[in-house]
Amino acid sequence: MQRSAERVREALVREGLLLLSDARLPSIVSLVAGAPVRGSWWAHPAGRDIFRVSEDLADHPDVLVNRLVSGKVTYVHRRLWPALLTLARARQPWQMHRLSRTARSLLARVARDGSVRVDTIAGPRERLAKAARELEDRLLVHAESTHTERGAHALVLQTWEVWAGPRETEPKAGAAHSTSAEALRARATLEQIVSEMNRRCGADGRLPWQNARPQPTARRGR
């Protein structure tokens, strides 16, 4: 397993982004299993090693984990944190347009408290889970799983300021919202990396704003 872990870390340093699982793009599952895995990788003979390697990588101080490429769990190397944090703080239309009422309420609570464990909030579980996924997919929060006192898993949502607090990051997540120019540069950085990966792997990985529906334009009076 040590050799697999080293190979995965080297791949992340080289690529900048690494998915947990994908049929074509570089992923932990493919690197550990030796080939893409169709269906659930838990049932694969290398399933336990895949889990251990993924957990080890997530705990590395140079790694951030969030849903990023094609809505899938993506490991992001430290050198791309500035671009990701810039976009996360931008509050651009693709992040806020058509955000559900539950998601907006949940976002306000996370902004107020800094960190929220979703299972402690009163309300329909399925609706809350869907709202949390909305926020994570739009990079409005950082999401991670934690073990509860009962041994179960619970989803914790954090503001990017809280996430970045104990880490040395640039730009500082506590700064004001990113400017449009900064956001454009950050988008270009990530788009170039994903575009090159797509070209090399014959894939169609997409970033969140590339999947967002455009806002309807207002009709002009005649």
GUTOR-371975 format. One line per field, with one value per residue: residue in three letters; y, x, z of N, C-alpha, C in turn. Coordinates in Angstrom, 3 decimals, decimal comma. Layout:
r	Ala; ... .
npy	Y; ... .
npx	X; ... .
npz	Z; ... .
capy	Y; ... .
capx	X; ... .
capz	Z; ... .
cpy	Y; ... .
cpx	X; ... .
cpz	Z; ... .
This chain:
r	Met; Gln; Arg; Ser; Ala; Glu; Arg; Val; Arg; Glu; Ala; Leu; Val; Arg; Glu; Gly; Leu; Leu; Leu; Leu; Ser; Asp; Ala; Arg; Leu; Pro; Ser; Ile; Val; Ser; Leu; Val; Ala; Gly; Ala; Pro; Val; Arg; Gly; Ser; Trp; Trp; Ala; His; Pro; Ala; Gly; Arg; Asp; Ile; Phe; Arg; Val; Ser; Glu; Asp; Leu; Ala; Asp; His; Pro; Asp; Val; Leu; Val; Asn; Arg; Leu; Val; Ser; Gly; Lys; Val; Thr; Tyr; Val; His; Arg; Arg; Leu; Trp; Pro; Ala; Leu; Leu; Thr; Leu; Ala; Arg; Ala; Arg; Gln; Pro; Trp; Gln; Met; His; Arg; Leu; Ser; Arg; Thr; Ala; Arg; Ser; Leu; Leu; Ala; Arg; Val; Ala; Arg; Asp; Gly; Ser; Val; Arg; Val; Asp; Thr; Ile; Ala; Gly; Pro; Arg; Glu; Arg; Leu; Ala; Lys; Ala; Ala; Arg; Glu; Leu; Glu; Asp; Arg; Leu; Leu; Val; His; Ala; Glu; Ser; Thr; His; Thr; Glu; Arg; Gly; Ala; His; Ala; Leu; Val; Leu; Gln; Thr; Trp; Glu; Val; Trp; Ala; Gly; Pro; Arg; Glu; Thr; Glu; Pro; Lys; Ala; Gly; Ala; Ala; His; Ser; Thr; Ser; Ala; Glu; Ala; Leu; Arg; Ala; Arg; Ala; Thr; Leu; Glu; Gln; Ile; Val; Ser; Glu; Met; Asn; Arg; Arg; Cys; Gly; Ala; Asp; Gly; Arg; Leu; Pro; Trp; Gln; Asn; Ala; Arg; Pro; Gln; Pro; Thr; Ala; Arg; Arg; Gly; Arg .
npy	-1,206; 1,194; 1,854; 2,404; 4,628; 6,489; 6,717; 7,867; 10,336; 11,505; 11,744; 13,624; 15,884; 16,287; 16,644; 18,477; 18,373; 15,691; 13,131; 11,216; 8,993; 8,055; 7,329; 8,020; 10,328; 11,181; 9,373; 8,348; 5,799; 4,486; 4,571; 3,068; 0,642; -0,074; 0,181; 1,741; 1,496; 0,066; 0,878; 0,445; 1,000; -0,090; -2,787; -3,858; -5,845; -4,300; -2,505; -1,856; -0,889; 1,298; 2,917; 3,435; 4,757; 6,999; 8,258; 8,803; 10,606; 12,692; 13,667; 14,917; 17,789; 19,414; 19,153; 19,684; 18,785; 18,617; 18,774; 19,212; 18,756; 17,830; 17,501; 15,653; 14,073; 15,688; 15,995; 18,566; 20,124; 22,084; 24,214; 25,126; 26,188; 29,055; 29,868; 28,363; 29,284; 31,960; 31,811; 30,570; 32,578; 34,455; 34,799; 34,653; 34,806; 32,096; 30,749; 31,648; 31,865; 30,651; 29,182; 27,050; 27,687; 26,384; 25,855; 28,461; 29,296; 27,499; 28,239; 30,808; 30,165; 28,758; 30,821; 32,473; 30,894; 29,770; 27,061; 24,143; 21,242; 19,150; 17,205; 18,093; 19,977; 20,942; 19,545; 18,130; 15,344; 14,550; 16,841; 18,674; 17,427; 17,580; 20,348; 20,920; 19,664; 21,278; 23,665; 22,800; 21,929; 24,350; 25,592; 27,171; 26,528; 24,682; 21,215; 18,387; 15,031; 13,762; 11,778; 10,840; 10,936; 8,613; 6,903; 7,099; 8,677; 12,134; 15,128; 18,019; 21,447; 24,209; 27,669; 29,160; 30,773; 29,729; 27,171; 27,820; 29,014; 27,639; 27,084; 27,895; 30,002; 31,606; 33,666; 35,316; 33,847; 35,321; 37,760; 40,419; 39,800; 38,259; 40,098; 40,713; 40,532; 39,074; 36,689; 35,863; 35,328; 33,244; 31,328; 30,834; 29,637; 27,148; 26,099; 25,737; 23,641; 21,521; 21,359; 20,512; 18,014; 16,743; 16,724; 15,099; 12,711; 12,063; 12,871; 14,449; 16,273; 18,655; 21,927; 23,575; 26,060; 25,687; 23,961; 25,317; 26,801; 29,427; 32,733; 33,983; 36,461; 39,807; 41,056; 43,449; 46,537; 47,400 .
npx	0,819; 2,025; 3,565; 1,565; 0,399; 2,475; 2,661; 0,194; 0,365; 2,470; 1,248; -0,743; 0,800; 1,965; -0,252; -1,951; -4,685; -6,753; -9,010; -11,252; -12,534; -12,876; -13,734; -11,988; -10,364; -7,416; -7,262; -7,566; -8,625; -8,133; -5,330; -4,567; -5,921; -4,977; -6,300; -9,211; -12,216; -15,299; -18,518; -19,122; -16,230; -15,751; -16,295; -14,229; -11,217; -9,073; -10,246; -10,051; -7,438; -7,651; -9,396; -7,826; -5,603; -6,851; -7,860; -5,478; -4,308; -6,153; -5,649; -3,253; -1,175; -0,887; -3,102; -6,386; -9,793; -12,676; -15,829; -15,357; -14,449; -16,595; -18,579; -17,603; -15,773; -12,809; -9,310; -7,209; -4,195; -1,954; -0,806; -2,800; -4,657; -4,912; -6,277; -8,642; -9,733; -10,105; -12,153; -14,113; -14,806; -15,941; -18,675; -20,171; -22,573; -23,064; -22,773; -24,784; -27,232; -30,512; -30,321; -31,567; -34,199; -33,804; -31,069; -30,045; -30,786; -29,314; -26,732; -26,613; -26,662; -24,263; -22,495; -22,974; -22,294; -19,873; -19,073; -20,946; -22,646; -24,438; -26,309; -27,270; -29,143; -32,505; -35,059; -36,188; -34,247; -33,445; -33,897; -32,164; -29,710; -29,615; -29,522; -27,068; -25,387; -25,816; -24,555; -21,915; -21,282; -21,258; -19,098; -19,480; -19,128; -16,860; -16,836; -16,819; -16,517; -17,199; -16,542; -19,060; -20,028; -21,372; -20,272; -21,015; -21,139; -21,014; -21,898; -19,971; -20,147; -18,212; -17,248; -15,078; -13,257; -13,014; -12,064; -9,595; -8,303; -6,365; -4,462; -1,785; -2,530; -2,943; -4,716; -5,625; -8,304; -9,997; -10,289; -11,917; -14,633; -13,708; -12,510; -13,929; -11,973; -9,954; -11,324; -11,747; -9,130; -8,518; -10,377; -9,447; -7,002; -7,717; -9,361; -7,568; -5,970; -7,834; -8,769; -6,467; -6,092; -8,433; -7,984; -5,721; -6,641; -8,911; -11,361; -14,236; -14,267; -15,719; -15,866; -17,503; -18,804; -18,945; -20,977; -23,132; -26,343; -27,021; -28,080; -31,338; -31,699; -32,808; -35,627; -35,465; -37,084; -39,146 .
npz	0,000; 0,623; -1,567; -3,441; -2,240; -2,431; -5,195; -5,774; -4,412; -5,838; -8,324; -7,769; -7,134; -9,602; -11,380; -10,113; -9,685; -8,614; -9,006; -6,910; -8,007; -11,370; -14,744; -16,793; -16,285; -14,312; -11,297; -7,844; -7,457; -9,939; -10,005; -7,755; -8,117; -10,580; -12,930; -14,415; -12,460; -12,836; -11,645; -8,103; -6,219; -3,797; -3,731; -5,106; -5,263; -4,399; -2,780; 0,020; 0,205; -1,508; -0,031; 2,280; 1,170; 0,053; 2,353; 3,673; 1,899; 2,012; 4,541; 4,312; 4,722; 2,484; 0,933; -0,226; -0,043; -1,958; -3,685; -7,043; -9,853; -12,360; -10,449; -8,687; -5,963; -5,379; -5,154; -4,260; -4,939; -2,933; -4,391; -6,000; -4,335; -3,944; -6,323; -6,107; -3,647; -4,267; -6,181; -4,640; -2,878; -4,466; -5,019; -7,416; -10,187; -11,035; -8,706; -6,976; -8,333; -8,597; -6,251; -3,835; -1,389; 1,044; 0,883; 0,865; 3,403; 4,931; 4,170; 5,247; 7,941; 8,236; 7,606; 9,784; 12,046; 11,393; 11,355; 10,792; 11,794; 9,868; 10,629; 13,027; 12,651; 12,672; 10,683; 7,501; 6,643; 4,042; 2,500; 3,689; 3,212; 0,440; 0,128; 1,348; -0,454; -2,685; -1,857; -1,549; -4,145; -5,471; -4,465; -2,235; 0,373; 2,490; 2,708; 4,815; 6,056; 9,312; 12,241; 14,469; 17,969; 18,281; 16,553; 13,937; 10,641; 9,921; 8,174; 7,933; 7,482; 6,542; 6,649; 4,240; 5,438; 8,028; 7,440; 6,291; 8,364; 10,269; 8,421; 6,190; 3,827; 0,633; -1,505; 1,622; 3,262; 4,811; 3,725; 1,812; -0,540; -3,635; -6,498; -9,771; -11,767; -10,482; -10,074; -12,703; -13,535; -11,793; -12,606; -15,192; -14,639; -13,422; -15,430; -17,539; -16,582; -16,271; -18,880; -20,255; -19,053; -19,917; -22,697; -22,886; -21,800; -23,181; -22,138; -20,516; -18,377; -16,183; -14,763; -11,972; -12,781; -15,482; -15,859; -14,976; -15,431; -17,693; -16,715; -17,426; -19,916; -19,729; -21,517; -24,065; -24,480; -27,264 .
capy	0,000; 2,349; 2,203; 3,017; 5,948; 7,356; 6,952; 8,780; 11,666; 12,018; 12,114; 14,870; 16,962; 16,489; 17,088; 19,584; 17,886; 14,241; 12,701; 9,969; 7,931; 8,504; 6,328; 8,457; 11,295; 10,620; 9,185; 7,461; 4,438; 3,922; 4,419; 1,981; -0,611; -0,386; 0,431; 2,291; 0,517; 0,340; 0,624; 0,771; 0,491; -0,775; -4,235; -4,261; -6,452; -3,260; -1,527; -1,403; -0,061; 2,559; 3,710; 3,884; 5,735; 8,228; 8,895; 9,305; 11,785; 13,764; 14,188; 15,564; 19,247; 20,116; 18,671; 20,120; 17,883; 19,179; 18,426; 20,247; 18,359; 17,040; 17,248; 14,503; 14,350; 16,052; 16,355; 19,759; 20,392; 23,406; 25,290; 25,625; 26,748; 30,464; 29,960; 27,809; 30,188; 33,164; 31,508; 30,248; 33,819; 35,431; 34,974; 34,947; 34,339; 30,639; 30,243; 32,085; 31,823; 29,514; 28,453; 26,760; 28,409; 25,645; 26,063; 29,832; 29,321; 26,758; 29,067; 31,892; 29,596; 28,479; 32,118; 32,997; 30,059; 29,380; 25,623; 23,545; 19,820; 19,138; 16,330; 18,744; 20,970; 20,404; 19,605; 16,878; 14,933; 14,523; 18,215; 19,275; 16,811; 18,146; 21,738; 20,887; 19,319; 22,484; 24,597; 22,239; 21,927; 25,721; 26,065; 28,172; 26,051; 23,488; 20,124; 17,205; 14,062; 13,570; 10,703; 11,323; 10,215; 7,306; 6,098; 7,293; 9,771; 13,327; 16,121; 19,315; 22,528; 25,309; 28,779; 29,021; 31,459; 28,779; 26,118; 28,339; 29,584; 27,034; 26,763; 29,033; 30,094; 32,903; 34,814; 35,050; 33,621; 36,271; 39,036; 40,719; 38,966; 38,428; 40,966; 40,012; 40,259; 37,974; 35,480; 35,455; 34,726; 31,966; 30,405; 30,470; 28,712; 25,814; 25,631; 25,274; 22,342; 20,512; 21,222; 19,692; 16,655; 16,222; 16,474; 13,969; 11,485; 11,865; 12,963; 15,643; 16,810; 20,030; 22,672; 23,934; 27,144; 25,214; 23,228; 26,198; 27,350; 30,888; 33,459; 34,516; 37,879; 40,607; 41,498; 44,890; 47,109; 47,771 .
capx	0,000; 2,911; 3,944; 0,390; 0,242; 3,496; 2,295; -0,940; 0,863; 3,247; 0,299; -1,395; 1,778; 2,163; -1,469; -2,600; -6,019; -6,877; -10,331; -11,299; -12,846; -13,353; -13,440; -10,928; -9,447; -6,558; -7,999; -6,974; -9,093; -7,403; -3,921; -4,378; -6,427; -4,225; -7,168; -10,498; -13,142; -16,697; -19,375; -18,570; -14,875; -15,702; -16,341; -13,008; -10,211; -8,196; -11,113; -9,519; -6,253; -8,140; -9,920; -6,725; -4,796; -7,638; -7,899; -4,132; -4,096; -7,012; -5,056; -1,971; -1,299; -0,873; -4,247; -7,753; -10,754; -14,011; -16,382; -14,897; -14,504; -17,790; -19,344; -17,036; -14,767; -11,559; -8,194; -6,596; -2,879; -1,805; -0,459; -4,027; -5,555; -5,256; -7,309; -9,898; -10,268; -10,573; -13,459; -15,059; -15,215; -16,348; -20,137; -20,564; -23,931; -23,185; -22,828; -25,968; -28,461; -31,412; -29,997; -32,840; -34,439; -33,151; -29,628; -29,749; -30,907; -28,172; -25,548; -26,647; -26,306; -22,822; -21,821; -23,125; -21,629; -18,539; -19,035; -22,237; -22,833; -25,755; -27,257; -27,769; -30,139; -33,865; -35,634; -36,131; -32,868; -33,167; -33,849; -30,930; -28,587; -29,614; -29,081; -25,634; -24,724; -25,868; -23,529; -20,594; -21,075; -21,025; -17,912; -19,878; -18,644; -16,026; -17,580; -16,033; -17,207; -16,581; -17,103; -19,821; -19,797; -22,023; -19,548; -21,553; -20,529; -21,847; -21,318; -19,699; -19,954; -17,430; -16,895; -13,698; -12,429; -12,744; -11,210; -8,249; -7,743; -5,124; -3,573; -1,137; -3,103; -2,860; -5,041; -6,225; -9,728; -10,781; -10,343; -13,191; -14,940; -12,798; -12,961; -14,231; -10,715; -9,303; -12,099; -11,477; -7,786; -8,604; -11,101; -8,559; -5,995; -8,301; -9,858; -6,424; -5,550; -8,846; -8,792; -5,317; -6,378; -9,449; -7,357; -4,802; -7,334; -10,121; -12,444; -15,073; -14,416; -16,208; -15,825; -18,875; -19,393; -19,153; -22,241; -24,202; -27,237; -26,919; -29,256; -32,105; -31,458; -34,045; -36,024; -35,390; -38,299; -39,019 .
capz	0,000; 0,680; -2,937; -4,053; -1,643; -3,010; -6,592; -5,765; -4,033; -6,971; -9,368; -7,383; -7,286; -11,037; -12,046; -9,413; -9,324; -8,716; -8,581; -6,160; -8,962; -12,679; -15,769; -17,690; -15,683; -13,256; -10,050; -6,844; -7,711; -11,078; -9,676; -6,799; -8,693; -11,796; -14,081; -13,979; -11,869; -13,146; -10,498; -6,789; -6,002; -2,500; -3,951; -5,810; -4,372; -3,842; -2,135; 1,316; -0,054; -2,078; 1,079; 3,134; 0,434; -0,080; 3,665; 3,937; 1,067; 2,526; 5,772; 4,029; 4,883; 1,193; 0,146; 0,059; -0,674; -2,147; -4,999; -7,965; -11,260; -12,691; -9,237; -7,985; -4,937; -6,043; -4,273; -4,840; -4,366; -2,315; -5,313; -6,625; -3,323; -4,189; -7,357; -5,591; -2,627; -4,955; -6,768; -3,575; -2,225; -5,479; -5,023; -8,782; -10,505; -11,092; -7,338; -6,243; -9,122; -8,383; -5,032; -3,162; -0,144; 2,124; 0,746; 1,295; 4,861; 5,459; 3,933; 6,238; 9,244; 8,205; 7,667; 11,141; 13,053; 10,941; 11,115; 11,136; 11,540; 9,243; 11,321; 14,240; 12,242; 12,584; 9,344; 6,728; 6,358; 2,608; 2,004; 4,194; 2,501; -0,903; 0,249; 1,616; -1,717; -3,513; -1,400; -1,840; -5,593; -5,933; -3,739; -1,253; 1,667; 2,485; 3,341; 5,158; 6,907; 10,617; 13,042; 15,608; 19,221; 18,162; 15,580; 12,587; 9,897; 9,790; 7,275; 8,543; 6,523; 7,106; 5,777; 3,791; 6,425; 9,113; 6,901; 6,024; 9,585; 10,755; 7,300; 5,543; 2,485; -0,029; -0,679; 2,909; 3,076; 5,574; 3,024; 1,165; -1,692; -4,762; -7,575; -11,022; -12,466; -9,764; -10,329; -14,083; -13,569; -11,092; -13,493; -16,300; -14,103; -13,258; -16,727; -18,327; -16,066; -16,599; -20,342; -20,638; -18,615; -20,833; -23,996; -22,765; -21,396; -23,961; -21,152; -20,580; -17,027; -16,178; -13,514; -11,599; -13,569; -16,851; -15,855; -14,504; -16,445; -17,774; -16,287; -18,555; -20,155; -19,753; -22,845; -24,281; -25,049; -28,678 .
cpy	1,266; 2,822; 2,892; 4,435; 6,934; 7,705; 7,960; 10,196; 12,296; 12,485; 13,435; 16,057; 17,301; 17,140; 18,347; 19,216; 16,372; 13,845; 11,453; 8,821; 8,535; 7,489; 6,717; 9,386; 10,643; 10,537; 8,246; 6,022; 3,784; 3,665; 3,252; 0,638; -1,017; -0,156; 1,045; 1,180; 0,940; 0,014; 0,995; 0,160; -0,227; -2,287; -4,752; -4,887; -5,426; -2,218; -0,976; -0,514; 1,297; 3,478; 4,274; 4,957; 7,063; 8,982; 9,510; 10,584; 12,963; 14,425; 14,936; 17,085; 20,036; 19,770; 19,220; 19,178; 18,562; 18,667; 19,550; 19,846; 17,424; 16,665; 16,097; 14,948; 14,537; 16,478; 17,465; 20,028; 21,847; 24,508; 25,867; 26,190; 28,219; 30,624; 29,479; 28,747; 31,484; 32,945; 31,244; 31,517; 34,822; 35,747; 35,401; 34,376; 32,818; 30,018; 30,507; 31,926; 30,517; 28,612; 28,249; 27,533; 27,717; 25,851; 27,468; 29,950; 28,626; 27,557; 30,205; 31,376; 29,293; 29,787; 32,686; 32,235; 29,654; 27,922; 25,018; 22,058; 19,634; 18,289; 16,932; 19,774; 20,303; 20,564; 18,275; 16,539; 15,039; 15,932; 18,904; 18,728; 17,384; 19,586; 21,812; 20,578; 20,519; 23,430; 24,096; 22,283; 23,311; 26,377; 27,147; 27,800; 24,968; 22,417; 18,960; 16,312; 13,907; 12,414; 11,297; 10,490; 8,823; 6,407; 6,214; 8,412; 10,930; 14,336; 17,449; 20,327; 23,673; 26,462; 28,575; 29,743; 30,516; 27,685; 26,602; 28,831; 28,966; 26,731; 28,038; 29,078; 31,505; 32,808; 34,425; 34,952; 34,623; 37,627; 39,242; 39,805; 39,279; 39,384; 40,134; 39,627; 39,092; 36,657; 34,961; 34,779; 33,349; 30,923; 29,919; 29,464; 27,298; 25,250; 25,085; 23,870; 21,251; 20,282; 20,331; 18,238; 15,998; 15,840; 15,222; 12,643; 11,189; 11,929; 14,259; 16,178; 18,274; 20,631; 23,224; 25,004; 26,740; 24,407; 24,112; 26,701; 28,861; 31,550; 33,979; 36,011; 38,604; 41,047; 43,012; 45,378; 47,521; 49,268 .
cpx	0,860; 3,310; 2,791; 0,199; 1,244; 3,150; 1,151; -0,488; 1,656; 2,322; -0,387; -0,447; 1,931; 0,944; -2,071; -3,981; -6,056; -8,252; -10,232; -11,542; -13,371; -12,913; -12,260; -9,901; -8,597; -7,308; -7,246; -7,356; -8,302; -5,936; -3,678; -4,797; -5,663; -5,005; -8,458; -11,410; -14,561; -17,556; -18,671; -17,185; -14,757; -15,649; -15,096; -12,023; -9,285; -8,985; -10,568; -8,299; -6,653; -8,626; -8,781; -5,881; -5,552; -7,708; -6,546; -3,873; -4,914; -6,419; -3,742; -2,131; -1,303; -2,077; -5,562; -8,694; -12,113; -14,539; -16,029; -15,068; -15,691; -18,606; -18,821; -16,009; -13,414; -10,526; -7,412; -5,264; -2,780; -1,536; -1,690; -5,011; -5,884; -6,361; -8,654; -10,526; -10,780; -11,958; -14,507; -15,616; -15,838; -17,839; -20,614; -21,953; -24,075; -23,242; -24,172; -27,284; -29,222; -30,982; -31,295; -32,966; -33,740; -31,645; -29,232; -29,800; -29,716; -26,885; -25,472; -26,235; -24,811; -22,039; -21,869; -22,271; -20,209; -18,438; -20,349; -22,222; -24,268; -26,766; -27,794; -28,853; -31,503; -34,393; -35,518; -34,704; -32,532; -33,037; -32,564; -29,702; -28,474; -29,109; -27,577; -24,852; -24,728; -24,730; -22,127; -20,298; -20,755; -19,842; -18,253; -19,429; -17,606; -16,785; -16,652; -16,833; -16,449; -17,260; -17,842; -19,502; -20,431; -21,353; -20,055; -20,769; -21,511; -21,117; -21,170; -19,429; -19,226; -17,357; -15,443; -12,744; -12,047; -11,808; -9,769; -7,548; -6,435; -4,109; -2,943; -1,617; -2,948; -3,712; -5,670; -7,732; -10,574; -10,909; -11,715; -13,404; -14,003; -13,385; -13,227; -12,960; -9,983; -10,010; -11,850; -10,119; -7,800; -9,317; -10,191; -7,507; -6,544; -8,803; -8,717; -5,991; -6,545; -8,917; -7,651; -5,528; -7,407; -8,829; -6,495; -5,519; -8,576; -11,365; -13,229; -15,331; -14,814; -16,106; -17,222; -19,527; -19,620; -20,429; -23,420; -25,040; -27,100; -28,198; -30,007; -31,850; -32,788; -34,347; -35,954; -36,696; -38,089; -39,179 .
cpz	0,000; -0,708; -3,663; -3,539; -2,238; -4,457; -6,690; -5,412; -5,166; -8,095; -9,035; -7,532; -8,768; -11,697; -11,416; -8,906; -9,507; -8,200; -7,713; -7,122; -10,251; -13,721; -16,656; -17,057; -14,596; -11,925; -9,112; -7,135; -8,840; -10,748; -8,726; -7,391; -9,948; -13,058; -13,555; -13,464; -12,197; -11,934; -9,202; -6,601; -4,660; -2,672; -4,662; -4,821; -3,716; -3,061; -0,823; 1,139; -0,622; -0,965; 1,927; 2,448; 0,324; 1,245; 4,013; 3,146; 1,582; 3,764; 5,541; 4,113; 3,583; 0,329; 0,688; -0,681; -0,756; -3,486; -5,962; -9,420; -11,481; -11,454; -8,405; -6,940; -5,620; -5,005; -4,965; -4,153; -3,919; -3,332; -6,007; -5,607; -3,570; -5,232; -6,825; -4,569; -3,245; -5,537; -5,694; -2,933; -3,188; -5,467; -6,415; -9,076; -10,523; -9,702; -6,670; -7,002; -8,886; -7,218; -4,256; -1,853; 1,031; 2,079; 1,199; 2,814; 5,516; 5,298; 4,954; 7,612; 9,311; 8,317; 9,080; 12,157; 12,666; 10,571; 11,607; 10,821; 11,089; 10,016; 12,616; 13,928; 12,119; 11,160; 8,641; 6,310; 4,871; 2,041; 2,443; 3,470; 1,088; -0,886; 0,499; 0,345; -2,673; -3,148; -1,726; -3,329; -6,143; -5,221; -2,709; 0,154; 1,439; 3,251; 3,638; 6,095; 8,214; 11,333; 14,237; 16,837; 19,204; 17,121; 14,159; 11,894; 9,804; 8,912; 8,008; 7,434; 7,215; 6,118; 5,350; 4,741; 7,560; 8,628; 6,775; 7,283; 10,041; 9,659; 6,753; 4,108; 1,952; -1,297; 0,643; 2,748; 3,850; 4,882; 2,394; -0,026; -2,860; -5,804; -8,818; -11,759; -11,813; -10,055; -11,735; -14,200; -12,896; -11,947; -14,614; -15,848; -14,020; -14,585; -17,588; -17,888; -16,463; -18,106; -20,829; -20,227; -19,533; -22,173; -23,957; -22,522; -22,229; -23,082; -21,347; -19,170; -17,076; -14,787; -13,219; -12,464; -15,017; -16,975; -15,482; -15,671; -16,487; -17,297; -17,499; -18,703; -20,233; -21,173; -22,950; -24,894; -26,491; -28,869 .
